């Protein structure tokens, strides 16, 4: 009886202990929280599940880890709660739940975990992959294969699932997604099942080089001799983007090259140059065939090998390689020839040698004989090489380069678009490069250049740069096409077209240029301004007419250009416009009279009586800029204007002129009923006194 009582007391104590420990999970002291989670796991009471799930949010990582371990120890009862936790907003809770479900290994978690693979967080998806691989259920194979992240830890999980995964993985080799195929191959290599050999042999023919290389690795790992023949063919015939893993795979299969051809490719990939030297003549013979291939990596390795092999025929091969499409291959070949003391026999050979060595100044000195080789090299896939060649052709200045440079500007010489050339991806010339090409064409100049450029001026994709080139080759034949460019309003081409027309100086361009003042872009506006200003007197009448334009940008631009030109012949026409019915026209004409012609003073004084207060304000400001005694008297009279803003403008104008005759009248305005007028009068008086002290 006493024993039973002790047992009851023990149960009561455990129950209280659990309650205390659950409270401790929220204690301020992280060490208390860590210890509570650990003990609750040892007790295994289901009442602790929800508090432990909540503890997964703990900022203290050790307490969080203990909570995960505790839930794993509780096992099956915790599964449903952990599945629910997969939807928690807190990423740390989701990750901890995934980890716990993987360690518990219950198949009920598979479907929720498969769904969790859609989560946006890549780190979370990796945890899910690891958890699924640990569960070891055949249901997890498909979602792991299709998972977007190529995670080695998850891949290793297939070794746990083993043969269950093989058929699924073989099917995945046909997937459209490269990452899915690559992952499947890696996993088949780790599992090592011979059923994968035939499908992996087929994978050696995949379009993607990384897929093929992984297939070669996997075949080596599986160790089945059926893979030897396809691996040897792959080694000899494949286009490589780097050193291949195929020789290492063949080593694992115990294969040794027997015939000369196999030896050359095997030793070449292994960088076994001593063996190639021993092989001697057959190696050189086979190199001549390999040099014709489009594989630049293979060609580079051949050059590296030729450094080691002493054979007179190597010169013949290397001179040919100065014409290789790849700049790195050309550079290596030229460097080898230099070390061996080889010298070009003629100017053409010199040009190709200098291009290969990237001796751009030597090419400029060589001049005309270098042009055709440089045009050939414009097709180089190396952007930096193209950049330098454009500069060199511009400095040499031979008209033969114009057409190819225009083709390059249009992207027609981009070898990366050619399917027969290495797949380097599409490249669109950058802004700075297109600008460089346009500048080079402008430097070359000439009749042929102008003709070709005019033909391309309507091409929207390059119109900006064509106009830029024409700017540097001022030619009257380009006037009408450039005017059409202005009228078309292609934003990027406007500023260069305006500059070009300004340099040509044909009066046909004046009116179209004035209309281009409508452009909202400041840079374009300034270029048009400069172009019109360069016409001088020839632009005056059209600019005066532009004062009546309804567009404020055109009006204000015309005024500023007239002021900048400063031609007195415009005065009479502007004086007439002071009386125009349109207020805006009157205002712009008054602004334009700032050119400072004394003939404008009397009409401006009369305009101080204009019925429109805004006009009177502009007149006051303009008289302040022209100056003179007549202007001072009129402005003193304007201090009595009914409109306080006109009075203030008159004070500012008098301040600008600085004549002491205005002091007495300004003193009287210090008592003006308008506070702003008083302030303006005080400021004007101070400036005039200072100016005359």
Secondary structure as UniProt FT lines:
FT   HELIX           2..24
FT   TURN            25..26
FT   HELIX           30..43
FT   TURN            46..47
FT   HELIX           48..55
FT   TURN            56..57
FT   HELIX           61..74
FT   HELIX           75..78
FT   HELIX           79..85
FT   TURN            86..87
FT   HELIX           91..104
FT   TURN            107..108
FT   HELIX           109..116
FT   TURN            117..118
FT   HELIX           122..135
FT   TURN            138..139
FT   HELIX           140..146
FT   HELIX           152..161
FT   HELIX           162..165
FT   HELIX           166..172
FT   TURN            173..174
FT   HELIX           178..191
FT   HELIX           194..196
FT   HELIX           197..203
FT   TURN            204..205
FT   HELIX           209..222
FT   HELIX           225..227
FT   HELIX           228..237
FT   HELIX           246..252
FT   TURN            253..254
FT   HELIX           260..270
FT   HELIX           273..279
FT   HELIX           281..290
FT   TURN            291..292
FT   HELIX           296..306
FT   TURN            307..308
FT   HELIX           313..320
FT   HELIX           321..323
FT   HELIX           327..339
FT   TURN            340..341
FT   HELIX           347..357
FT   HELIX           360..366
FT   HELIX           367..369
FT   HELIX           370..377
FT   TURN            378..379
FT   HELIX           383..396
FT   HELIX           400..409
FT   TURN            410..413
FT   HELIX           415..417
FT   TURN            419..420
FT   HELIX           431..444
FT   HELIX           447..456
FT   TURN            457..458
FT   TURN            460..462
FT   HELIX           463..471
FT   HELIX           476..478
FT   HELIX           479..488
FT   HELIX           491..504
FT   TURN            507..508
FT   HELIX           509..515
FT   HELIX           516..518
FT   HELIX           522..534
FT   HELIX           536..539
FT   HELIX           540..546
FT   TURN            547..548
FT   HELIX           552..565
FT   HELIX           568..570
FT   HELIX           571..577
FT   TURN            578..579
FT   HELIX           583..592
FT   HELIX           593..595
FT   HELIX           599..607
FT   TURN            608..609
FT   HELIX           613..626
FT   HELIX           629..638
FT   TURN            639..640
FT   HELIX           644..657
FT   HELIX           660..662
FT   HELIX           663..668
FT   HELIX           669..671
FT   HELIX           675..692
//
